[in-house]
Amino acid sequence: MPAKQVILAIDDDTVILNTVISILKRLYSVRPFTSGETALRYLETNTADLILLDHRMPGMTGLEVLEKLQASPATKEIPTIFLTGSIHDESEVHALEMGAMDYIQKPVQPQVLLTRVRLQLELQGHRRHLEALVEEKTQSLNEAYNKMRILEDITLN
């Protein structure tokens, strides 16, 4: 049986964290964190397949965490979904422009969370597959080009 995909849930509200864990634990391995700083330290030596990130937290805000995630090559490609209790928040657009993949309103609706997490993970899987295909084709083209150069050198000499 393949290992479950890892989801980081970052929220200062333990009730929200417990709700997210109870919704996702059957399908995913959820790693809960109550601060962005702690989650970023975790990501220095570990990885995740997706991040659920509270927008408003004491200390480092969700936008500040996202900025750090986007600045690191090791975490830049991890899809991030923001969780927010605000209904009319201009920072939603800002978060999406910074690289967040989605925004979910609190209180979290189980089916909404499950669906959006699944869709983002599927999209990430397709993206990785396409990148692998491009890399494979690029390598094949480079090999063909090198063979052609060798034949050209042999023919001209």
Backbone as ProteinMPNN parsed JSONL, in Angstrom:
{"seq_chain_A": "MPAKQVILAIDDDTVILNTVISILKRLYSVRPFTSGETALRYLETNTADLILLDHRMPGMTGLEVLEKLQASPATKEIPTIFLTGSIHDESEVHALEMGAMDYIQKPVQPQVLLTRVRLQLELQGHRRHLEALVEEKTQSLNEAYNKMRILEDITLN", "coords_chain_A": {"N_chain_A": [[0.843, -1.177, 0.0], [0.686, 2.172, -0.944], [2.35, 5.004, 0.567], [0.584, 7.456, 2.47], [-0.294, 10.675, 1.199], [1.248, 13.663, 2.36], [-0.021, 16.252, 4.293], [0.354, 19.481, 5.43], [-1.08, 21.201, 8.04], [-1.633, 24.355, 9.066], [-2.477, 26.36, 11.594], [-3.447, 28.607, 14.12], [-5.554, 28.032, 15.722], [-6.6, 25.443, 17.586], [-8.973, 24.022, 17.479], [-9.799, 24.271, 14.831], [-7.611, 22.966, 13.63], [-7.958, 20.351, 14.674], [-10.418, 19.764, 13.504], [-9.747, 19.785, 10.755], [-7.899, 17.683, 10.74], [-9.587, 15.537, 11.49], [-11.273, 15.437, 9.264], [-9.552, 14.85, 7.134], [-7.836, 12.71, 7.847], [-8.372, 10.023, 7.194], [-7.694, 9.688, 4.539], [-5.279, 11.008, 4.134], [-2.008, 11.841, 5.432], [-1.829, 13.896, 8.026], [-0.081, 16.666, 9.199], [-0.099, 18.641, 11.89], [0.325, 22.099, 12.779], [0.749, 24.855, 14.953], [1.843, 27.272, 14.434], [3.386, 29.346, 11.95], [6.155, 29.554, 11.948], [7.051, 27.194, 13.222], [6.148, 25.261, 11.414], [7.641, 25.949, 9.154], [10.205, 25.355, 10.079], [9.937, 22.588, 10.312], [9.72, 21.961, 7.597], [12.299, 22.359, 6.751], [13.675, 20.014, 6.924], [11.942, 18.105, 6.095], [9.267, 17.142, 3.875], [6.238, 18.058, 2.121], [3.086, 17.337, 0.59], [1.041, 19.081, 0.229], [-0.14, 22.201, 1.545], [-2.148, 23.51, 4.063], [-3.107, 26.598, 5.083], [-3.565, 28.935, 7.572], [-4.847, 32.178, 7.326], [-4.805, 34.427, 9.074], [-2.758, 34.717, 11.741], [-1.229, 34.91, 14.973], [2.009, 36.381, 15.46], [3.92, 35.216, 12.875], [2.219, 35.857, 9.945], [-0.133, 34.247, 7.681], [0.373, 35.13, 5.05], [3.032, 35.943, 5.285], [4.234, 33.489, 5.825], [3.654, 32.171, 3.414], [5.172, 33.757, 1.697], [7.774, 33.068, 2.511], [7.71, 30.346, 1.857], [7.452, 30.493, -0.946], [9.875, 31.644, -1.574], [11.779, 29.702, -1.297], [13.43, 27.161, -3.07], [12.978, 24.521, -2.337], [10.411, 24.429, -1.286], [8.756, 25.884, -2.878], [7.129, 24.747, -4.876], [5.141, 23.392, -3.545], [1.739, 22.992, -3.291], [-0.417, 25.45, -1.915], [-3.149, 26.06, 0.138], [-5.207, 28.53, 1.333], [-6.787, 29.129, 4.468], [-9.473, 30.865, 5.779], [-11.284, 33.024, 8.001], [-12.417, 35.339, 7.335], [-14.855, 37.066, 5.467], [-14.959, 39.084, 3.506], [-12.18, 39.773, 2.301], [-9.524, 41.538, 1.162], [-7.023, 40.545, 0.923], [-7.171, 38.033, -0.121], [-6.949, 38.048, -2.92], [-4.362, 39.021, -3.061], [-2.937, 36.897, -1.846], [-3.429, 34.841, -3.697], [-2.162, 35.945, -5.913], [0.417, 35.854, -4.98], [0.966, 33.174, -5.064], [-0.609, 31.264, -3.821], [-2.833, 28.5, -4.151], [-5.552, 28.205, -3.717], [-8.453, 29.203, -1.814], [-10.169, 28.759, 1.165], [-13.12, 29.128, 2.985], [-13.656, 29.519, 6.51], [-16.125, 28.475, 8.854], [-14.754, 25.302, 8.089], [-16.08, 23.342, 5.538], [-16.612, 19.941, 5.344], [-16.855, 18.419, 2.825], [-16.142, 20.325, 0.93], [-13.494, 20.913, 1.673], [-12.277, 18.331, 1.362], [-12.683, 17.919, -1.41], [-11.355, 20.103, -2.641], [-8.729, 19.749, -1.727], [-8.172, 17.223, -2.849], [-8.381, 17.867, -5.601], [-6.293, 19.759, -5.92], [-4.077, 18.171, -5.294], [-4.25, 16.264, -7.324], [-3.865, 17.932, -9.549], [-1.255, 18.807, -9.026], [0.052, 16.356, -9.284], [-0.357, 15.853, -12.036], [1.064, 18.027, -13.069], [3.677, 17.414, -12.245], [4.023, 15.046, -13.684], [3.924, 16.008, -16.337], [6.191, 17.663, -16.3], [8.159, 15.71, -15.989], [7.86, 14.346, -18.41], [8.619, 16.356, -20.229], [11.28, 16.692, -19.445], [12.266, 14.139, -20.101], [11.859, 14.106, -22.911], [13.501, 16.257, -23.625], [15.996, 15.26, -22.902], [16.156, 13.117, -24.694], [16.179, 14.511, -27.131], [18.587, 15.93, -26.834], [20.409, 13.803, -26.789], [20.019, 12.776, -29.383], [20.834, 14.98, -30.859], [23.54, 15.118, -30.092], [24.47, 12.692, -31.191], [24.06, 13.246, -33.868], [25.893, 15.342, -34.213], [28.295, 13.96, -33.829], [28.232, 12.187, -35.999], [28.29, 14.077, -38.03], [30.812, 15.222, -37.609], [32.407, 12.98, -38.159], [31.776, 12.565, -40.837], [32.635, 14.94, -42.075], [35.346, 14.907, -41.594]], "CA_chain_A": [[0.0, 0.0, 0.0], [1.525, 3.373, -1.0], [2.259, 5.915, 1.71], [-0.383, 8.543, 2.317], [0.265, 11.993, 0.917], [1.407, 14.456, 3.57], [-0.608, 17.585, 4.271], [0.621, 20.308, 6.589], [-2.181, 22.085, 8.432], [-1.045, 25.394, 9.905], [-3.536, 27.23, 12.106], [-3.261, 28.837, 15.55], [-6.764, 27.564, 16.402], [-6.533, 23.977, 17.672], [-10.267, 23.464, 17.078], [-9.716, 24.162, 13.361], [-6.657, 21.894, 13.329], [-8.596, 19.062, 14.95], [-11.447, 19.567, 12.481], [-9.044, 19.431, 9.515], [-7.358, 16.33, 10.923], [-10.671, 14.542, 11.466], [-11.805, 15.353, 7.901], [-8.569, 14.355, 6.165], [-6.956, 11.642, 8.33], [-8.65, 8.727, 6.567], [-7.075, 9.639, 3.217], [-3.982, 11.682, 4.092], [-1.243, 11.974, 6.669], [-1.909, 15.326, 8.342], [0.887, 17.16, 10.177], [-0.625, 19.912, 12.381], [1.226, 23.092, 13.364], [0.016, 26.021, 15.45], [2.515, 28.505, 14.008], [4.118, 29.275, 10.696], [7.577, 29.349, 12.232], [7.26, 25.773, 13.502], [5.949, 24.528, 10.154], [8.801, 26.22, 8.286], [11.327, 24.561, 10.615], [9.656, 21.206, 9.904], [9.981, 21.832, 6.164], [13.737, 22.409, 6.485], [14.19, 18.641, 6.838], [10.861, 17.228, 5.651], [8.517, 17.69, 2.755], [4.787, 17.898, 2.176], [2.446, 17.334, -0.725], [0.11, 20.205, 0.188], [-0.179, 22.965, 2.786], [-3.342, 24.272, 4.416], [-2.482, 27.685, 5.816], [-4.434, 29.964, 8.128], [-4.467, 33.504, 6.863], [-4.516, 35.335, 10.206], [-2.186, 34.063, 12.907], [-0.308, 35.78, 15.71], [3.388, 36.144, 15.034], [4.038, 35.198, 11.422], [0.92, 35.697, 9.288], [-0.158, 33.308, 6.566], [1.046, 35.73, 3.891], [4.475, 35.888, 5.54], [4.629, 32.087, 5.641], [3.621, 31.917, 1.973], [6.326, 34.438, 1.106], [8.945, 32.221, 2.794], [7.561, 29.124, 1.058], [7.699, 30.826, -2.346], [11.271, 32.045, -1.737], [12.658, 28.538, -1.2], [13.24, 26.158, -4.128], [12.518, 23.259, -1.752], [8.994, 24.489, -0.922], [8.028, 26.74, -3.825], [6.171, 23.988, -5.689], [4.113, 22.741, -2.727], [0.487, 23.757, -3.381], [-0.887, 26.013, -0.652], [-4.547, 26.497, 0.194], [-5.439, 29.381, 2.5], [-8.007, 29.0, 5.252], [-9.762, 32.174, 6.355], [-12.58, 33.272, 8.602], [-12.912, 36.605, 6.797], [-15.705, 36.916, 4.294], [-14.53, 40.067, 2.505], [-10.788, 40.051, 2.605], [-8.784, 41.903, -0.057], [-5.779, 39.801, 0.857], [-7.372, 36.803, -0.883], [-6.343, 38.279, -4.234], [-2.918, 39.128, -2.84], [-2.425, 35.542, -1.604], [-3.457, 34.118, -4.975], [-1.102, 36.521, -6.751], [1.702, 35.414, -4.422], [1.208, 31.768, -5.367], [-1.575, 30.338, -3.211], [-3.615, 27.83, -5.176], [-6.981, 28.258, -3.445], [-8.874, 29.871, -0.584], [-11.34, 28.092, 1.73], [-13.714, 29.846, 4.106], [-13.962, 28.835, 7.761], [-15.771, 27.11, 9.245], [-14.464, 24.413, 6.968], [-17.093, 22.346, 5.179], [-15.843, 18.727, 5.038], [-16.811, 18.035, 1.418], [-15.384, 21.364, 0.221], [-12.08, 20.684, 1.968], [-11.849, 17.097, 0.705], [-12.675, 18.092, -2.863], [-10.297, 21.03, -3.059], [-7.442, 19.09, -1.477], [-8.0, 16.187, -3.883], [-8.141, 18.508, -6.897], [-4.948, 20.345, -5.933], [-3.097, 17.084, -5.344], [-4.298, 15.719, -8.69], [-3.232, 18.923, -10.42], [0.182, 18.73, -8.764], [0.512, 15.11, -9.901], [-0.311, 16.073, -13.492], [2.158, 18.975, -13.322], [4.935, 16.664, -12.11], [4.096, 14.118, -14.809], [4.28, 16.789, -17.528], [7.595, 18.071, -16.157], [8.978, 14.524, -16.246], [7.818, 14.101, -19.852], [9.442, 17.388, -20.873], [12.669, 16.339, -19.153], [12.584, 12.948, -20.897], [11.96, 14.51, -24.323], [14.683, 17.109, -23.75], [17.148, 14.371, -22.859], [16.181, 12.381, -25.969], [16.614, 15.451, -28.17], [20.015, 16.195, -26.631], [21.134, 12.61, -27.227], [19.947, 12.732, -30.849], [21.681, 16.078, -31.349], [24.939, 14.723, -29.911], [24.768, 11.661, -32.194], [24.136, 13.932, -35.16], [27.161, 16.081, -34.228], [29.363, 12.976, -33.993], [28.181, 11.749, -37.412], [28.716, 15.224, -38.843], [32.273, 15.309, -37.475], [32.995, 11.854, -38.875], [31.549, 12.774, -42.256], [33.429, 16.073, -42.542], [36.781, 14.653, -41.411]], "C_chain_A": [[0.892, 1.245, 0.0], [1.309, 4.259, 0.229], [1.241, 7.013, 1.425], [0.349, 9.84, 2.003], [0.237, 12.823, 2.196], [0.842, 15.855, 3.365], [-0.224, 18.292, 5.561], [-0.587, 21.194, 6.825], [-1.61, 23.08, 9.433], [-2.151, 26.363, 10.308], [-3.321, 27.393, 13.606], [-4.447, 28.341, 16.371], [-6.774, 26.034, 16.407], [-7.859, 23.31, 17.313], [-10.285, 23.269, 15.559], [-8.764, 23.031, 12.981], [-7.281, 20.523, 13.555], [-9.695, 18.746, 13.943], [-10.812, 19.107, 11.172], [-8.502, 18.006, 9.611], [-8.472, 15.294, 10.81], [-11.255, 14.376, 10.066], [-10.845, 14.606, 6.977], [-7.83, 13.078, 6.567], [-7.186, 10.281, 7.682], [-7.882, 8.579, 5.247], [-5.64, 10.161, 3.171], [-3.304, 11.622, 5.453], [-1.154, 13.467, 6.969], [-0.911, 15.651, 9.446], [0.406, 18.533, 10.645], [0.452, 20.808, 13.007], [0.406, 24.301, 13.794], [0.712, 27.336, 15.127], [3.255, 28.271, 12.696], [5.589, 28.986, 10.907], [7.889, 27.868, 12.448], [7.125, 24.942, 12.226], [7.134, 24.737, 9.216], [10.034, 25.458, 8.774], [11.16, 23.088, 10.234], [10.048, 20.993, 8.445], [11.463, 21.959, 5.8], [14.304, 21.01, 6.289], [13.153, 17.632, 6.354], [10.167, 17.879, 4.466], [7.025, 17.466, 2.987], [4.255, 17.912, 0.756], [1.5, 18.515, -0.896], [0.136, 20.899, 1.541], [-1.516, 23.673, 2.904], [-2.867, 25.334, 5.401], [-3.505, 28.713, 6.265], [-3.925, 31.332, 7.684], [-4.017, 34.392, 8.018], [-4.056, 34.53, 11.411], [-1.338, 35.076, 13.664], [1.127, 35.43, 15.316], [3.459, 36.251, 13.517], [2.672, 34.94, 10.796], [1.015, 34.664, 8.172], [0.547, 33.848, 5.334], [2.557, 35.71, 4.064], [5.001, 34.466, 5.38], [4.68, 31.767, 4.148], [4.819, 32.562, 1.28], [7.6, 33.621, 1.314], [8.895, 30.936, 1.961], [7.925, 29.381, -0.396], [9.159, 31.178, -2.606], [12.234, 30.86, -1.742], [12.394, 27.551, -2.335], [12.686, 24.834, -3.595], [11.018, 23.25, -1.478], [8.134, 25.26, -1.917], [6.915, 26.003, -4.566], [5.098, 23.279, -4.867], [2.834, 23.577, -2.817], [0.018, 24.197, -1.992], [-2.324, 26.485, -0.796], [-4.714, 27.304, 1.473], [-6.77, 29.052, 3.149], [-8.265, 30.366, 5.885], [-11.158, 32.237, 6.937], [-13.199, 34.555, 8.084], [-13.73, 36.372, 5.544], [-15.256, 37.851, 3.175], [-13.109, 40.498, 2.823], [-10.034, 40.304, 1.302], [-7.512, 41.08, -0.194], [-5.937, 38.452, 0.15], [-6.711, 36.934, -2.247], [-4.832, 38.333, -4.092], [-2.293, 37.745, -2.642], [-2.384, 34.733, -2.896], [-2.371, 34.635, -5.907], [0.283, 36.083, -6.275], [1.991, 33.937, -4.689], [0.292, 30.785, -4.673], [-2.442, 29.749, -4.32], [-5.115, 27.963, -4.973], [-7.198, 28.929, -2.105], [-10.134, 29.17, -0.102], [-11.817, 28.886, 2.939], [-13.877, 28.934, 5.316], [-15.357, 29.28, 8.183], [-15.692, 26.198, 8.026], [-15.603, 23.419, 6.776], [-16.346, 21.083, 4.73], [-15.746, 18.398, 3.548], [-16.045, 19.05, 0.575], [-13.892, 21.133, 0.429], [-11.563, 19.441, 1.251], [-11.722, 17.271, -0.805], [-11.534, 18.991, -3.307], [-8.912, 20.464, -2.815], [-7.181, 18.049, -2.56], [-7.664, 16.811, -5.231], [-6.741, 19.112, -6.981], [-3.865, 19.271, -6.0], [-3.079, 16.422, -6.722], [-3.6, 16.658, -9.665], [-1.713, 18.891, -10.252], [0.768, 17.454, -9.384], [0.623, 15.231, -11.417], [0.853, 16.995, -13.86], [3.499, 18.25, -13.261], [5.121, 15.692, -13.264], [4.516, 14.847, -16.085], [5.737, 17.247, -17.472], [8.526, 16.897, -16.439], [9.004, 14.203, -17.744], [8.683, 15.098, -20.612], [10.921, 17.069, -20.664], [13.118, 15.14, -19.993], [12.771, 13.307, -22.373], [13.195, 15.376, -24.562], [15.942, 16.262, -23.765], [17.268, 13.592, -24.171], [16.661, 13.275, -27.101], [18.103, 15.766, -28.049], [20.857, 15.019, -27.086], [21.144, 12.511, -28.747], [20.841, 13.812, -31.461], [23.155, 15.707, -31.232], [25.358, 13.646, -30.914], [24.927, 12.293, -33.573], [25.457, 14.691, -35.286], [28.339, 15.127, -34.456], [29.402, 12.498, -35.435], [28.645, 12.857, -38.342], [30.234, 15.367, -38.804], [32.965, 14.199, -38.236], [32.906, 12.076, -40.381], [32.453, 13.875, -42.803], [34.923, 15.838, -42.415], [37.229, 13.477, -42.163]], "O_chain_A": [[1.768, 1.366, 0.856], [0.24, 4.26, 0.84], [1.066, 7.437, 0.282], [1.462, 10.073, 2.475], [-0.679, 12.701, 3.01], [1.176, 16.546, 2.403], [-0.447, 17.771, 6.654], [-1.062, 21.862, 5.906], [-1.159, 22.7, 10.513], [-2.691, 27.091, 9.476], [-3.041, 26.413, 14.296], [-4.351, 28.242, 17.594], [-6.937, 25.405, 15.362], [-7.872, 22.155, 16.887], [-10.729, 22.233, 15.063], [-9.077, 22.225, 12.104], [-7.144, 19.633, 12.717], [-9.882, 17.588, 13.57], [-11.281, 18.153, 10.552], [-8.634, 17.22, 8.673], [-8.32, 14.289, 10.115], [-11.691, 13.281, 9.712], [-11.277, 13.82, 6.134], [-7.249, 12.419, 5.705], [-6.265, 9.465, 7.631], [-7.47, 7.477, 4.885], [-4.874, 9.803, 2.276], [-3.941, 11.386, 6.479], [-0.485, 14.213, 6.253], [-0.891, 15.002, 10.491], [0.487, 19.499, 9.886], [1.366, 20.326, 13.677], [-0.514, 24.721, 13.092], [0.225, 28.402, 15.503], [3.684, 27.161, 12.384], [6.2, 28.253, 10.13], [8.873, 27.353, 11.919], [7.91, 24.021, 11.995], [7.577, 23.796, 8.556], [10.821, 24.971, 7.963], [12.131, 22.423, 9.874], [10.636, 19.97, 8.097], [11.841, 21.693, 4.659], [15.293, 20.831, 5.578], [13.45, 16.444, 6.219], [10.452, 19.022, 4.109], [6.617, 16.778, 3.922], [4.893, 18.43, -0.16], [1.189, 18.91, -2.02], [0.403, 20.268, 2.564], [-1.963, 24.347, 1.976], [-2.29, 25.008, 6.438], [-4.222, 29.291, 5.448], [-2.722, 31.593, 7.674], [-2.968, 35.032, 7.945], [-4.818, 33.778, 12.018], [-0.789, 35.999, 13.063], [1.409, 34.309, 14.891], [3.092, 37.279, 12.947], [2.038, 33.924, 11.081], [2.108, 34.261, 7.773], [1.246, 33.105, 4.646], [3.289, 35.486, 3.1], [6.096, 34.265, 4.855], [5.64, 31.16, 3.674], [5.41, 31.97, 0.377], [8.413, 33.495, 0.398], [9.913, 30.494, 1.427], [8.626, 28.58, -1.014], [9.639, 31.031, -3.73], [13.386, 31.004, -2.151], [11.251, 27.146, -2.542], [12.003, 24.109, -4.32], [10.408, 22.182, -1.438], [6.909, 25.278, -1.796], [5.869, 26.587, -4.849], [4.226, 22.625, -5.439], [2.845, 24.753, -2.456], [0.052, 23.428, -1.032], [-2.667, 27.213, -1.727], [-4.403, 26.826, 2.564], [-7.75, 28.739, 2.474], [-7.355, 30.958, 6.466], [-12.089, 31.6, 6.444], [-14.366, 34.839, 8.353], [-13.355, 35.587, 4.673], [-15.182, 37.44, 2.017], [-12.885, 41.477, 3.534], [-9.916, 39.421, 0.452], [-6.979, 40.931, -1.294], [-4.939, 37.796, -0.149], [-5.993, 36.034, -2.68], [-4.105, 37.761, -4.903], [-1.239, 37.455, -3.208], [-1.414, 34.022, -3.157], [-1.731, 33.855, -6.612], [1.209, 35.956, -7.076], [3.132, 33.495, -4.557], [0.397, 29.581, -4.907], [-2.746, 30.421, -5.306], [-5.882, 27.85, -5.93], [-6.254, 29.19, -1.359], [-11.076, 28.998, -0.876], [-11.026, 29.268, 3.801], [-14.189, 27.75, 5.186], [-15.733, 30.41, 7.874], [-16.464, 26.321, 7.074], [-16.033, 22.748, 7.714], [-15.522, 21.156, 3.819], [-14.651, 18.124, 3.057], [-15.374, 18.677, -0.388], [-13.116, 21.153, -0.526], [-10.519, 19.493, 0.602], [-10.75, 16.812, -1.405], [-10.821, 18.665, -4.257], [-8.007, 20.682, -3.621], [-6.088, 18.001, -3.125], [-6.765, 16.34, -5.927], [-6.076, 18.987, -8.009], [-2.855, 19.442, -6.683], [-2.015, 16.062, -7.227], [-2.828, 16.213, -10.514], [-0.975, 18.944, -11.236], [1.864, 17.483, -9.944], [1.594, 14.76, -12.01], [1.543, 16.763, -14.852], [4.357, 18.447, -14.122], [6.231, 15.525, -13.77], [5.366, 14.358, -16.829], [6.436, 17.22, -18.485], [9.573, 17.074, -17.062], [10.046, 13.83, -18.283], [9.4, 14.72, -21.538], [11.719, 17.165, -21.596], [14.225, 15.134, -20.531], [13.729, 12.865, -23.007], [13.859, 15.239, -25.59], [16.855, 16.516, -24.551], [18.37, 13.431, -24.697], [17.458, 12.849, -27.937], [18.801, 15.858, -29.059], [21.905, 15.208, -27.703], [22.177, 12.194, -29.337], [21.518, 13.576, -32.461], [23.934, 15.947, -32.154], [26.474, 13.683, -31.431], [25.812, 11.922, -34.344], [26.074, 14.685, -36.351], [29.27, 15.452, -35.192], [30.474, 12.41, -36.033], [29.322, 12.594, -39.336], [30.87, 15.603, -39.832], [33.985, 14.427, -38.886], [33.859, 11.803, -41.112], [32.985, 13.738, -43.905], [35.702, 16.521, -43.079], [38.408, 13.128, -42.117]]}, "name": "protein", "num_of_chains": 1, "seq": "MPAKQVILAIDDDTVILNTVISILKRLYSVRPFTSGETALRYLETNTADLILLDHRMPGMTGLEVLEKLQASPATKEIPTIFLTGSIHDESEVHALEMGAMDYIQKPVQPQVLLTRVRLQLELQGHRRHLEALVEEKTQSLNEAYNKMRILEDITLN"}
